Amino acid sequence: MKKITLVLMLLVTFSGFAQFPAPYCGPMTFTSAVEPITLVNFAGINNSSSATVGASNGTTIFAHEDYTAIVGNVTAGSAYPITLKGNTDGAFTTKLRVFIDWNQNNVFTDSGESYDIGDIVNSTGVDAVQLVGSITVPGTALGGNTRMRVVKRYNVYGTSCQTGTGYGQAEDYTLSVTAVTACLTGNMYPPDVIVPTTCDGITPNLIATDSWAGDYFVVTVTSGQTYKFTSSIATDYFTVSTDNGATAAASSTSPLTWVSTVTGDIRVYINTDSACGTNDDERETNVICGAACLTAGLFPAATYDVPVCDGTVFIIVANAWAGEYSNINVLASSTYTFSSSVATDYITIASADGTTAFVAGEGSVTYTPTTDGVIRYYIHTNSTCGTQNTSRDRRISCTSTLSVPQCASNPTPADGSTTVPAFDTFDVSWDAPTTGEPATSYDLYSGTDIGNLTFDGNFAGTSITDAGPIGAYNTTIYWQIVPRNAAGAAVGCAIWSFTTEPQPTVTPDWANLQFPATETITQGGSVTVYGQVYEAGLTDVVPNIDGQAPDILAWVGTGATGTDPSTWTDWTVATWNAGHISNNDEYQASIGAALAPGTYDYATRFSLNNGPYVYGGFSSGGGGFWDGTTFVSGVLTVNPLPPVPGDDFADAIAISCGNTYTGDTSAPVTLDEDDAPDGPNADLDAPNLWYSFTGSGTAQTVTLNLCGSSYDTSVLVYTGTSGNLTLVADNDDDATCASNTLNSKVTFDSDGTTTYYITVEGWNVGSVGAFTMNVTCTTPPQPPVNDDCSDAITVTCGSTTAGTTALATNENMPVCGISGVTTQNTPGVWYKYVGDGSDVTVTTCSPTITTGDSRIAVYSGACGALTCIGGNDDAQAAGCATNTLASIVTFTAALGTDYYILVYSYTFAPGTNPINFELNVSCVAACTPATVNDECSTATQVTIGTPITAADNSCSSASLGVAYPSCGNMFGTYYDTWYWFDSGSVTDVTITLSNLTGAAGFALYSGSCGALTQVAGSCTTTGAATSLTGLTIGTYYLRVFSTTPAGRGSYDLSITDDGLGTGSFDSANFTYYPNPVKNTLNLSYNQEISNVEVFNLLGQKVSSNVINANDAHIDMSNLSNGAYMVRVTSNNQVKTIKVIKE
């Protein structure tokens, strides 16, 4: 939620960061608004200042106050409380930090020179809310004058030298520092080391009752703990030494508060003064260990009074936080118990100024004040002053030795009086109780129903002056005074009464409605109505005949048509018309400004000496007392205002580029939400005006600038129709509005034809005013010309084409040729290559342009019906020296075929991180002969035990739709050839590549083409012999690959049975025909064939036949044309053949 300020901001500019005053930086600025510090109370400084919020004007409001003429006094090594107040300008949080230049080097940035005091929340700066903290002067602080700077800033701690925007203020003061005085001589007394046993920041730990000035005592301390050393002689001087009297760490007149920097034993020397005086007078010395929890914010702001001291537990506030305190009025005659609904909370009771703790403890504490007054009641989560922003009850109860007072007597007005003025003020008094305990205050109750009196307040005295007026005749008022003291309230006190005077009966002799008889106005307008009154011997005698007669009151009223004026409630006081002189006095009043459109009656009303009302009516003969027939009411017609252009969605005002429009959302403009949704930055909840914008036919970027408007604006942009709007953009506050950051500015993209609806309003319901809206339009950057496939740029052999994906759109093509990636959803651009029969290499590897991580996809076909040819992510395997994140694809371009090349980003956030590249195209003659077994679907059969020699993958390409080998990586390209074999009963094999002039490795797969699973341990990138065990009966596919085009060549392949099989199929005595086959496949073997199974290349079984004979005839007539794998089983041996069905 934004920080709201209703002050018009002024931008204050400085030519440089001047000294303030020399030699420290400044003045600091808070150009959003000055929200002032109103109190600084520290070490003798007690400075209150203005609480006015506004822009720094250099006269009455300053962002940086120079109070260096005010001096505080501190001593090195001592701790001092600090109290701060400030105006937060509403229910906001501001943080206060103090900077002190202890080493006097003219900057505040050294370690130990800043103190975060805490938060002030929802304070006017002059209420009871204050922030209390503590500042310990380092023992190393230099003596002399130095600078203290207090910085208050909204929501964050401020820096010591900030300028620019923000809400807050800074104040500079002077501190006079007294360096440590070394009084380090004397004798140790008492002879034992003192170990404090209580460390609550309150309880004294006795050192000795008979210390002398000139002695020292030894105390065991803990680093970081606070210690306060006291003497019964207030002028005694203490010096602390942490090194057995060699040097002084701190010194001060009693009491000396010191935060230990060591753990162990220290010496504390006691003298009569800083000149190290001594004497033998006995004094009591103590050490108070620990720091009381006296840092917190005030909540609630009001000081609490315990209603009654009878032991009843009262909840001061039910939503208290740990880290807050309440102010409580207490009496010395009472004992108070303080508790929290969280049993483990730590409670501290302290003085009204928050500097001295009286009692502390966990859960609840009891305290008996020694004097009447205000105390502070702190709650923390533990004795180390923990805070917690969760609600708990802050409770109190008290008991008193007093008894409640007796009742008051002798009331004025007297009980039963009937002459109390009805329309004048009067005095009220009573006598205090004359017996029993005295009353300290009095509760007043009153009302017109004796059984339902209302509490009117508590009063310290026994009289109230200028009470009333009651405002009605013959009205009985019942009232009761209940005295109270610390013990509670009196009981059984009488209820008195008085009655106001009776209403006078005198009325004027004559009255009328003079004119006009009828009138018509527009809503918001008014008409002046005149009426006259006559009283013999009053209005017609000197001096009243020339002036206003006394004791006459007059009104003009309005009511529903046809009704009696005596029933009306809407009356406007009329004033005497000095321009009319006659026996009658004339009065006039303006009516109608607040009336809604419609028709109304109006009449006059008069009273003489506060007597009964008479009503004046109109007639053409001069009028008289209203009777509804002869003397009648006037008739007022209020016409509605003409509609304000743009007040309704249907009347949206058309706007266009390059123009400035003015408007005002003040009345009579209304809120027309039209079911429009709120935005993330602005809520549509204030009176608003509607505008419409339709572009010129081409795309434009439109900016609506309301900077310089008179109030806190919001602007929202929609598309759609009435009641069905969609938010496009919105803005509440724009930081670039120099004159007022509460003004708005929004930018949106118009497609050139859509109508956009714009509404201007205030940030909340009550925010209205005049505004100026400037409309500017620019042409948005366009995507590359080849952003779409249909606009692909033609490239040729040897061409180098610069390109970029900046502003390109997502293509959402299926990913082509990159393992593990399914959808191309990043921006890309298109190129076209017309096939010429050559082998084509396209790459983004460039010696000059190497930015970005590219991908390349190559397709054949036509835009909208493309077929993947190949793809690549990173060209690292191809050795791109300038950018291993560049890409490369090689493909054979069939003569006359169109190929589409997509260059796109590996990753991309729209509008950011485009890739810039050069697309290089190189060609060589097509590789021949073409590799027959280039794809899994055209795999060549290999027989276990029968090697293949002089195999060649020189013309192989990368297989599509097959995952990269597990021993490779996803960014590589694998130029592969494929083989298949049937394992039969062989379970253990060794695969060997030898005589290599090409090929780099291989991998073995089970399954079927399109659904392959790599066999574990079968992948190698070196071609080394690889042994595999545990194969199951079935078909396996062997992928032999090279990782670069240059790495392709010849090789020998062998798959051998490692001797663990149970026999082999006798292929020499097995025949089959015809192949290709049209209808029946004939098989013959010298042993019994048990069954024959037929599989398609997807691994799906399409036929199964039980034979149990040496010859088999398999019907394939019903199968679709294509390649099939036929598995023949005989005596548990398997033979798989590949046949073609025509």
N, C-alpha and C positions, 0 to 999 in steps of 0.2 A: 504494500500500500504506500502511496506517495506521501511525502511530507507536504502539508498544506500550509500556505501562508497567504493571507488576504491583503498583503501589502504589495503595491506596485514596486517591482524590483528596479534598482538602478545599477547599471553596469559601471563599476568604478575601475578605471584603468590607471596603472602606474607605469611611468617610463622606465623604471628600473626598480629593483628591490632595495629600497633606501634603508638607511640605518634608523633604528627606532628605540629610544634615542641612542646615539653612538655609545658604545661600539657594537650593540647587538642588532640582529636582523629585525626587519619590520618596516612599516607596519604590516601586520597580518590582515588578510581580507576574508570576509564571508559574504560573497556577493548574492547568495540566495536570500539571506536575511540575517540581520543581527538579532540573536536571541541572547539577552545579556546575562552576565554574572551580576548578581545583586548583593552578595555579601561575601567578603573574605575576612575571616577572623583567625589570625595566626600570630603567635609570638609577639603580642602587643599591637599588631595591625588589626583594626576593627573597622572596616570600610564598607558602608552600604552605598549602593549606586542605583541609577535609574533602572526600572524594569520594562521600559518601553521597547517593543519589538518593531523593527522596520529596517529600511535600507540605510546604510551608513551615509550620512549627509555632511559630516565634518563640522556640524554645529551642535546638534542635540543628541545625535546617535553616532557612536563610534564603534567600528569593528575591533579596534585595538586601543585600549585606554592606557594613558601614561599616568600611573600613580607612583612614580619613582620618588616623589617627595615624601611619601609615607614610608616610615622605616619600622621594621620589626627587629627584635633583638634575640639572638640565639647563641648558645654555647656549644662548641664542638663536643660531640659524644653524647649529647642529651636528646631526648625525644619530646616532641611538642604536639598537642592536638591541633587539628585544623577543622574549621567549620565553614562550609560553602553553601550558597543558595543561588538559584538562577531560574529564569523564566524559560519553560519548555514550549511555550506557545501552543498549549493543548496537551492532549493525552499522548505525549511522545517521550522518548527516553533520550537524555543527553548525558555525555560522559565527561568527567572533569579530571584533568591531569595537571600536575604541578611540576615545573622545571626550576631547578636552582643550580646556579653555576658555582659549585663549591670550590673548584680549583681556580676560579677567576681568570679563565682563559678566553672569555668573551663568547663562548658557545655553550649550548645546552646538550650537546650530543655525547658527552663522555659518560662512561658507565657510572651508575649510581646517582645520576643527576635528574632523574624523572620519577614521579610518584603517581600511580594510578589510584586516585582517591575513591572513585566509584560512580554510581549513576544517580541522577535526579529524574524522577518520573512525574509527569502531569502536575507541574507546579507553575504558579503565577510569578514566583520569585519574591512575593511579599506575603505569602501564606506561611503556614507552619512547617512546610516541607524543607528539610535541610539535610546536608550530607556531612557526616563527621568521619574524620580519619586521623591518621597519626603520621608524622614525619620525624625520622631520627637523623640528627645532624652527624655526618661521619666524624670520627675522631680526628681524621686528617684534614678537615676543612680548614682553609686558610683564614686567618683573622682579617678583619676589615669589612668594608662594604662590598656587597655583591648583589646580583640581580635575581629576582624571583619572578617567574612568569606563570600565570594561571590560564589554562586554555579549556574552554567549554565548547563541545562540538556535538551535533546531533548524531546519535547512533554509533559513533566510533570515537576512539581516543584520537585527539588531534596531535599533529606534529608541532615542533617548536617554532617553525618558520613558514607555515603554509600560506598560500594565497589562492585566490580563485573561488569557485563555488563552494557552498556549504552553509550551514546554519550554526551560528555560535558567536563567541566573542573571546578576546584575550585581554588580560590585564597584567601590567608590569608593576612590581614593587621593589623596594630596596630592603635588604637584610643586612644588619650589622652583626658580624660573626665574631664572637670571642673565642680565640684559640684556647686549646687546653693549657691550663696553668699547672705546672708540675710541683705539687707539694708532696714529696716522696721521702720524708724522714719521719722517724718515730719508732715506738716499740709496739710489738704485737700484743693486743689484748682484745678479747680474751685469748688465752693460750691455745684453745682448741679451734680446729677448723669448723666453720659453720656450714652445715648442709641444710638448705631449705627443705622443709618437709611438706609444705603446702605451696602449690603453685597455681593459685586461682586468680591472681592479679588483684586480690582484695585483702586477704588475710596476712597481717604482718608476721614474719618469722623473727623472734627476738634474737638480737645479737648480744646486747648487754644492757643492764640498767645503770651501770656505773662507768660508761666510757669517758675518756678524757680527750680533749682536743690536743693532738700531738701523737695519738696512738694510731695504729692501723689494725684492722681485723682481716682474716682470711676467709673467703667464701668459695665453696665449690659451685661452679657454674657450668652451663651447657651452651654450646654455640647456638646462636639464633634465638635464645630465650631472652625475655625482657626482665630486667631487675630494677627495682626502685629502692634507693637507700635513703632512710629518713633519720632525722635527729629530733629530739624533743626541744632542742634550741634551734629555732627556725633559721638563724643566720649562719649556722655551721656550714663549712665548705668541705665537699667530698672530692677525692681524686682516686680514680681507678687505674691500677697498673696490672697488666697481664704478663709482665716479665720480671716479677719479683722486685719491683721498685726501680727498674732501670729507666723506664719511660712511662709517660702518662698516656692512657687510652681515652680518658674522658674526665671531665671535672665540672662541678656546678655547685651552687648553693643548694642546701637541702630544700626539697628532695631532689636527688639526682636519678634520672631515669636513663638507663643504658641497655642497649641490646648487645649481648655478648657476642664477640667474634671468635671466642676460643671455648674449648671444653677442658676443664681442669680447675685448678685453684688460682684465684686472683687475690690481690691486695686492695683494700679500700682504706685510704688514709682520711682522717678527720682532723680538720683545723677550724680555727675560729673564723677565718676569712681567706680570701685568695692570696693574701700576703703570707700564708702559712703560719698564722698565729696559733699559739698554744695556751691552754690553761688547765687547771686541775678540777674544774667544776664537773660534777657528775651529770651525765645526760643519758637518756635512753636512746639506743640505736636499734633500728630494725631494717630488715630487707623484705620487700614484697616481691615475690617471684611470680612471673607470668604476666600476661597482658589481658586485661578484662575485655570482653567482647563488646566494644562500644562503637563499632562501625556498622551502620545499617541505614536504610532509608525510612522515613516516617510514613506510616500508613495505619489508620486513616489520618487525614490532616487534623480533624477535630480532636480537642482534648476531652478525655473521657471522665465523667463523673459517675461514681458508683451510686446506683439508685438508693440502696439501703444497706446499712451495715449490720445485718442480722445473720450472717453466715451464708446467705444465698449466693450460689455461684452464678455469675453473669458472664455472658460471652461478649467481649469487647468487639470482636470482628470474627466472622466465620470463614473468611477466605484469606487469612493471614499467610504470609510466606516466612520461612526461616531466613533471617537476614533483614528483618524489619523491626521497628519499634513503635510503641504507642506512647503518647503523653497522657499521664494520669494525674488528676487532682487528688491529693491525699491530705488527711488531717492527722495531726500529732496525737489525737485522742483515740486513734483506731489502729488496728493491726490488720495487715493485708496479706492475702495468700495469692500468689501468681502461679498459673499452670497452663499447660498446653494439652491439646487433645492427642498430641504425639508424645508418648510417655518418655521417650529418650531425648526430647529437645532440651537444650541448655538455656537457662533463663538468667538474665542479668538485670538487676535493678540499679539505676544510676541517677546522678544529679540531673537537673533540668538542662544543663548545658552539655551533658554527655561526656564530661571529663573525669568524673569520680564515680567509681562503682561502689555500691553499698553492700550488696549481697549477690551471690550467684550460686547456681546449682542445677542439677539435672532433674527434670520432671516437674518439680514445683519448689518454690521458695517462699518464705514468710519474712515480712519486713514491717517494722514499726517505725514510722517517721518520727524525727525529733522536732520538726516544725511543719506547719501547714504549707502547702505549695504544690508544685508540679514535679513529678519524677518521670524518668524514662523506663519503659518496660521492654527489654530486648528479648528476642527469641533467635537462637541459632541451633544448628543440628548437633553441635558438640562443643566441647570446651576450647577447641581450636577455631571457633567462630565460623563453622561451616554454614553454607547457605543452601536453600532448596526451594525451587519455585513450584511447590505443591501446597494446596490449601490445608490449613489446620485451624482449629478454634484457639484464639488467644483469650484466656479466661482470667477472672479475678473474683475474689470474695473478700469480705472484711467483717470484723467484729469490733464493737466499741464498748467502752465502759460507761458511755453516756446513756441516758434514757431519752425517749422521744419527747418533743416539747408539747405543751398544752395548746389549746386552740386560741386563735386571735379573737378580738372582740371590737365593739364600737365601730361598725362599718359606716363609711360615707361613700355614696348616698345611704341614708338610713334605711334599715330594713323596712320594706313596705312603702317607700317613697313613691309618689305619683307625679312628681314635678320635674323629673330629669328631662333636659331639653332633647328634642328628637333629632334636630339637625345641627346642633352645636356640640363642641367637645365639652367634657366635664372632668373633674378630678375624682379619683378613687383613693380611699385610704382606709386603714384599720389600725387597731392598737395591737402591739406585740403581746405575747403571753406574759402575765405578771407573776406566775408561779411555775415551779418546776425548772427543768433545764432550758436554757435560752435557745431560741431559734436562730439558725444562721441564714435561712432563706425561706421564701414562701412560694408555693405553687398556686397558680390561679386557674380556676376552672369556671366556665360560663356557658350559657346557652339559653334557648327559649323553652326547652323541655327539661323540667326538673329531674327527670329520670335519665337524661342523656347529656350530661355536661361534657364540654370539650376542654382539654388542657390548653391553656393559652400561654404558658411560659412560667419560668422560675425567676423570682425577683429578690434582690438582696435587701431592699428597703421595705417600708410599710406604706408607700404611697405611689400612685401612678398619676402623672399629670397629663392633661389633654387626651383622655380616653374618648372613644367614640369618633364621630357621632354614630348613633344607632341607625338613623336614616328612616325611621318610621314612627308614626304616632301610636299612642295607646298600645305599646308593645311592652310586655313584661319580660325582664331579663333576670335569670337566676344566676347567682354567682357564689363561689365558695373559695375561701382562703385556707390552705393547708400548710401550717408551719412545718419546717423540717430541720434536722441537724444531722450530725454524723451517725446518730443512732437510728435515723429513719424519719418517717413522716408522722405528724399528729393524726389521731384517729377520732372519728365521731364528731368532726367539726360541722357547725351549722351551715345550712345553705340559705343565703339571704336573697332578697329580690328587690327590684325597683321597677317602676312602670314609667314609660316616657309620657310626656304631656299629651293631653287630648288635642286632636286636630282642630284648628280654628274653623269656624263656620262661615266667615265672611267671604263673599265672592264679588268679582267686578260687576258693575251695573250692565255692562254690554261688551260684547266682543264679536269679531267677525273674521272671515277669510277675505282679505281685501282683493288681491289678485295674484296671479292670473287664475282664471276659471279653469283653463285647460292648458297643457303644455306637452310638447313632444321633444324628446332628447335622444341622442345616440348613446348606447351603453358606454359608461365611463364619464359621460357628461353630467351637467347639473343645471338646475334652475333655481332662481331666487324667488321665494314665496314671501308675501307680505300679509300681515294681519294687524288689526287695530283693536285697542281695548280702551274702555271709558269707565271711570269711577268718579262720581260727582264729588266735588270738594277735594279731589286729589289730582286728576290729570288736567282739570280745567282751571286751575288757579295758579297764580304766580307763586313760586318761580317755575312750577312744573309745566305751565302752558308752553314755555319756551324750552324746557329741558325735560329730563327723564324723571318721571314720578317714581318715588321709592316704593319698595316692598312688592313690586310686580315682577313675576317670573313668566317667561314666554318660551314656547317651543313650536316647531312645525314637525308634524309626523306623517308617516305613510302607512298604509295598510291595504288589505285586500279590498277589491271593489265591492261596494254594496254593504260594507260592514260599519259598525258603530265605532267612532274614534276612541271611545273610552275603553275598547278592547285591544287597542293597538299597543305594541311594545317598542316600535322603532320611532324614537323622538329625538330631534336635533335641537339643541338650545338656540334660541333666537336672540339676536342683539337689537338694541334700540336703534331706530333710524333717526339720526340727528337732523337729517334733511327735511323731515316732515314736522311741521308746526301747526297744531290745531288743538281743539279740546280733547282729542284722542291721542294716545301715544301709539306710535307704529313700530312694529318689530319685524325683523326679516331673518331668514335663514336659507342656506343653500341645501338642496336635497337632491338625491338621485344618483350620486356618483358611485355608490356601492350596489345599486340595484341591478338585478339580472333583467334581460329583456322581458317585457310584459306590460300589463296595464295595472295601475295602482290608483287608489284614492289618496288624497292628502287633505289635511286640515290644520288649524292652529289650536294651541292649548295655552291657557293662562291660569295663574294662581295669584291671589292677593293675600299677603301676610301668611304665606304657607297654608292657606286654606284650600278647600276642595278645588279640583280642576273644573274649568269651564272650557268648552270647545267652540271654536268659531267656524261658521259656515258661510258659503258664498251665495249671493243672489244679485240679480242685476240692479236691484234697488239699494244696495249698500251692504247687505248681509246682516247676520245676527248670530245668536247662539244656534249651534248646529242642531237640527231636528230631523234631518234626513229627507225632508219634503220641501219646505220653503227655503230653508238655509241648508245647503248641501256641501258635500266635499268637492274639491277640485279633482280633476282627472289627469293623471300623468301617464303618458305612453313612452316606454323605453324601447327603442328599436335596437336590434343587434348590430354589432360592429360589422362592417364589411370584412370578408375573409382576408386574412393576411396572406399574401402570396407565399407559398411554400409551407404554410402551417400544417397542411394535410399532405400525405403522400401523393394523393391524386393530383395535387396542384404543384408538384415539384417544379422548381424554376430551372429552365435549361441554361447550362453554362458551357463555355467553350474555352479553348486554349488562348493564352495571352491576355486574358481579361481579369479585372479585379472586381469583386462583388462585396457589397456591404449588407449587413443584416443586423437585426436586434431580436434576441429571444425573450425580451421583457414582455410583460402583459401587454396585449391580450394573447400573445403566442402561448400555445398549449403543448402538452406532450402528445404527439401522435406516434406511437411505437410501431404500429402496423405489424405486430408480431415479429418484428425484426430481432434477431438474436443479439445478445451482448457480445462484445469482443473480449479478448484476453487483457486488453489494456484500458478499455472504456466500457462503461455500462450505459445503455440507453435508458435514462431515468429522469431526464430534465426536459423542460420546454425546448422544442427543437424546430428547425426549419429544414425542409427537404429541397434538394437540387438534383438535377439529372445531367449526365454527361454521355454523349454518344460521339465516338471518334469520327475521323475524316475518311475512314475506309482502310487505313493502314495502321499497323500496330504502333502504339505510342506509350511512353512512360509519362504518367501524369502525376504532378505534385500539387497538392492543395496546402497552401501556406497560410495559417491564421496568426502568425507572429505579429505583434502589435495590437492585438485585440484587447478590449478593456476588461476582460474577466477571464476566469479559469475555464478554458474551452475544452471540448472533446470533439473528435470528428470520426465518423464511421462510414465505410464504403461497402455497398451491397450490389449484387445482381439478383435478378429474379423478377417476381411480380408481387403485387399487393397481397400480403398475408403469407407469402412463400419466398422470403428473401434469404439469400446466402451471403454471409460475411466474406468480404474480400480483404479488407485491411482496416486498421483502426489506430488511433493515437490519442493519448490524453495530454501528457506533458512532453515537450520537445526541448532537450537541453541546448539545442543550437539557436533557440529564439533568444537573442541577446537582450531584448527589451523586457521580456517576461517569460521565464522558462515554464510557466504554467499555461502558456498558449500551446497550440497544437500544430503539427505538420505531418502529413501522411503522403506516401508515394505508392502508386499501384500501376500495373501494366494493363493498358486497354488494347483489346484485339482489333480495334478500329471500327467494329460494327455493333458490338453489344452495348446496350444502354446500362450505365452504372448509376446507382442512386446514392447520393451523399447526404448525410444529415449532420448538422452542426448543433451542438448542445453544450450544456455546462457539465462539470465533473460530478455534480450531485443535484438533488432536486431544487435547492435554493440558489443555484448558480446560474444567473442569467445576465445578459448585457449585450452591448454592441460588439460586433466583430467585423473584421475585414478578411476576405478570402481571396488570395491571389492564385490563379490557375496557370501553371506553366507546363508545357509538353515538350518532350524530346523524343527522337527516334531511338528505340532501344537497339543495342548491338544485335546483328543478325547472325544466325548460324552459318557455318561454312556452306559454300555453294554445293558441295557434294555430301551434304548431310543425309540425303535419302539415296537409296539404291538407284532410283530412276534418274538421278542427276550425277551418276558416277562419272568421274573424270577418266578419260581413256589414256592408258599408258602403253608404252611400246618397249621393245628390246633396247637396252642401253639408256633408257630415260631415268632421270632423277627428278622427283617431284616433291617440293616442300609441302607439308601439311600440318594441320593442327586439329585437335578435338575441342578447342575452346568454343563454347556455346553450342557444341553439337548435342543432339538429343540421343536418348537411349534407343537402341535398335531392337532389343528384345528378340534376337535371333537365337535359335538353338546353337549351342556352342559347337564349333567344328574342330575336330582333331586335337583337343586338349583333354587329357584324362582327368577325371574327377570333377569336371565342371560341366554343368548342364545347360545353363542359360547365360547368354551374353546380355547383361543388363547395365552396361556402362556406355557412355557416348562414343560414337565412332563415325568414321567417314568412309566413302566408297570410291573404288577405282575399277576400271574395266580393262580387260585384256582380251583381244581377239586372237583366238588360237591360230598358230601357224605351223604346227607340227613339231615345234622344238620343245626342249626341256627348259622351263622358265623358273628362275629363282627371284622371289620378291623378298626384300628385307628392309628393316628400319635401321640396320646397323649403318651408322654414318660417322665419318671422322670429324664432322663439324657440329652436327646437331645430335645430341645424345641425351636430352632431358626426357624423363618420364619412363614409365614401365609399360611397354606396348604389348599388344597381342595382334596376330594376323590370322584371318580366316579366308580361305579361297573356296568359292562355290562355282558350279556350272548351272546352266539353266537360264531362267528369266526371273526378273524381280518379282517377288511374291510366290515363286515356285522354284526355289534354289535347292541344289543338292551339294552337300559338303564334298569337297575334294581333298582338303588338308588344312591343318592349322598348327600354330606354334605360339607358345607364351614367351619363353626366354631363349635367346640365341647363344647362351653360354656354352652349350655343347658344340656349337658350330664355330666357336672361337671368335666372337665379336669382341675385339680388343678394346674398343672405345666405350661400349656399354653392354654389359652382359644381360641387361634387362630389355635389350632390343629383341626383335623377333625375325624369323626367317622361315620361308616355306618354299619348297621346290616341287613343281608338278609338270606333267607332260600335257602340253596344250594341243589338243586335237585340232586339225585344220578346220577353220570356219566356226569353231565353237566359241561362244562368249563365256568369259570367266569374270566373276565379280570378286574383287579383293576388298575385304573389310579390315581397316586398321582401327583398333579401339584400345581403351585403357584397361589395365589390369584391375585397377580400383579407382573410383571416382566419386567425389561428392559434387552434386550439380553446382556449377558456377565456380568451382575451385579446382586447382591442380590439373589443368589440361596438359596433355602431352604435345610437344612440338617435335616434328620428325621430318626426315627425308625418306621417301619410298624409292629405293633403287631397284631397277628391273634389269636382269641379265639373262641371256639366253645361250644355249648350246644346242647342237644337233640332238635330236631325240635319241635316247639310248636304245640300242638294238643288240640282240633281239630282246623283245619284251619278256619280262619274267612271268612264266606261266603260273607259278604257284605264289603269286604276289599277295594273295589274300587267303584267309582261313578257308573260305568257301571253295578255293581252287587248289587246296593242299595236295601235294604229291605223296603217294603211298610209299612208305619205306618198310622193309621187312626186317624184323629182328634177326641179326646175324648176317645180313646181306648189305655190305657198305655201298654208299653212293659216292662215286669219285667225280672230281672236276665239276661239282655243282657251282653255280654262279648266281650271285645276287647283284650284279653290277647295275642292273636296271630296275631294281626293286624300289618300291615307294613305301611310305609309312602307312600301316594299316589303320583304318578308321574304326572307331567304336571299340577298341581293345585297350584295356588299362595298360599303363606303362609297366614294364617288368619291375618286380619288387627290388631287384638289385640296381635299378636305374633311378631316375627321378622324374617328377611330373613335368619338368621344363624341357626335357630332352625330346628328340625326334628319333624314331626307331625304324630304319629302312629294313624291312623284314621279308623273308621267304618262309613258307609253311610246308610242313610234312605231317603225315598221320600214320599211325600204326595201331594194330590190334594186339594187345598184350597177350591174348590167349591165356595160357597157364603160367606165363612168365611173370614173376613178381619182383625180380631184382635185375636191374639193367645198368649198363654204363654207357653214357652218351659222350662221343668224342668228336671234336672238330680238329682236323689236321691239314697240313699243307696249305696254310692260310695265305692267300694274297688279299683277302677281304674278309668281312664278317668279324664281329667283335665278341659275340656271345650268343647265348640261347636261353630259352625257358620252356618248360614242359607244362601242358595244360590238360586237364580232364574236362569232361562235359561235351558240349557241342558248340559249333560256331555261333556266335551271338550270345552264348551263355557259358563262357569258359571260366574255369577255376585253376589258378596256377598251383602246380604241385609243389609242396613245401620242399625247399632245399634244391630246387631244380634250376635256379637262375644263376648265371655267371656272365660277367662282362669281358672275360678273358678268353673264352673258348676252351678252357681247360677241361679235361675229362672229368665227368661228374657221375658218381654212382648213386643210384636211387634204389631203395628197397621198399617192400610192402605195397607194390602196385596191385590193384585189383583188376579183375577181368574186365576189359572194356577198351574203348577207343581213346587214344591220346593224340594230342596235337603238339608238334614241336615247332617253336618259333625261333628261327635263326636270324640274327639282326646285326646291322651295323649302325653306328651312332652318327655318322656323317656321310654325305654323298661320296666324299673321296675315300672313305673307308670301305666301300663296297668292292667285291671281287670274287675270286674262286675259293673253294674249300672242299675237303673230303668229309663226309659224314658217316659215322657208323653207330649203330645201336646194338650192343651185344648182350646176350643172356649170361648172367653171372653164374649160371650153373645150378640154380636152386629150383628150376622148373621141373615138371614131371614128364616132359616130352614135348614134341612139337608137331604141328600139322604137316603132313607130307604133301607139300604144294606140287611136287613133280607129278603126282598121280591124281591131281584135282583139276577139272576143267569146267568152264561155264561158257554159255553162248545163248543168244547173240548179245552183243554189247556195242552199240546201243540196242535197247530192246523196246518193242512196241507192245507186245501182249504177254508172252510167256518167256520167263527166264529158265533155262535148263542147266542143271548142275549134276556132275558125275564125279564119284570118288571111289577109290578102291576099298574103302571101309564104309560101314553103315553111317549115314547122316542122320543124327537124332532130331535136329530141328533147324529151321531157317527163319531169321528175323530181319525185317526191312525197316530202316530208319531214314527219315529225311535229314537234311543238313542242320536242322535245329535240334537234332537229338531226339526227336519225337518218334516213337515206334508206330509205324503205320500198317505193319503186317506181321503175323506170327504163325508159323506153320510147323506142325509135328510131322516128321517124315518117316524115321525108322526104316530107311532103305538106302541102297547105294546111289540111287538116282532120285532127283527131285525136280518138280516142275512148278514154278512159282508164278501165279497169275498176277501180273502188274498192269493189266489193261485199265483198271479203274483208278490208277494213280495219275496225278498231274505230271506233266512233263518237267524234267529236271534231273538233278543228280541225287542218288540214293546210296546209302551204305547198307550192304547185305552181309549179315553175320551168319556164318555156317558153323555148326557145332557137331563134332564127331568124337566120341570117346573122350569127352571132357577137354578136347582141344578145339580151339576157335580159329577160324579163318574169316577175315573181313575183306570184302571186295567192294569196289566202287563201280556202279553201273549208271548209265544214262538212260532215262526213260524218254522216248520220243512220242 
